[in-house]
C-alpha cells in the first residue's frame, strides 16, 4: 500500500466520519479499513461501500493505516477520493 504511487498522490479522507461521508457523497474511489478496529465500524463501512459500489482494502492494524496515511496516530479507515 505505501509503495503504491496512486496512494501517495491521492487525496484522502482519514477517519471514520470523514470516510463514511466521502462514501455517502460518492467521492470515494476506494476505502481502506484496519482489521483491528471496532467490528461494528467494519460492518457499517462494508455495508455502505457495497451500497455505493466502492472497493475495500483491508490493512492489518490501525497503526499501519495511520502510517500509510502520513499521520502519527492510528486510523480505523480512510478513503481515497476520486480524481
N, C-alpha and C positions, 0 to 999 in steps of 0.2 A: 504494500500500500504506500509506504513512504517513498519508494523509489518510482512510483507511477507519475509520469510527467503531467498527465491530466489532473491528478490530485493536487500536485504542487501549484499549478497555475489556476486552479479553480477557485471560485468564490464559495465560501462556506457559511452555513448557519450552524452554530455549535450549541449544544444543549437541548434538553427535551422540549421545552416550549417553542424555541425557535425552529427546531427541526419539524415538529408537528405542524406548525403554522406554515412552513415552506411547502410541506406535502399537501396540506389542505388548499393552499393557494395555487397549486400547480406549478410551483417554482422549482421543485426538487427533481433533479435528474437521477440521483442515486442517494441512498441513505446507508450510513454505517452505524452499526449498533454493537455496543460492548456486551459480550455474552455474560459478564458478571454483574450487569446492572439489574435492578428490580424486575422480576419476571412479569409483573403487571404492566410495566412500561414496555417491555418487549412485546407482549401480547397486543397492547394498544397500537404501537407503531407498525407492527406487522399487518394488523387489520387495516390500518389507514393506508399503508403502502399498497396492499392488494387492491383496495378500493380504487386507488388512483393510478395503478399500474406503474409503481415506482420500484425499481430493483433494490434489494437489501443485501449488504455485505456485512458479515459478522467479523468482529475483531475480538480476540480473546479477553482483553481486560480494558477497563475504563482508563487506566494509566496509559496503555499503549495507544488508545484512541486519542486521548488528550495530547500526547506527544506528537502523533501524526498530524494533529490539527494545529500544532505550534503553540500550545498553551502548557502552562506548568502544573496544571491540575488535571484530574481525570475528567472524562466526558462520557456520559451514558450513550449519547448518539450525536450524529452530525449529518447534515445534508449538503451534498454537492449541488450547487444551483445550476440550472440550465443556462447556457451562454446565449 
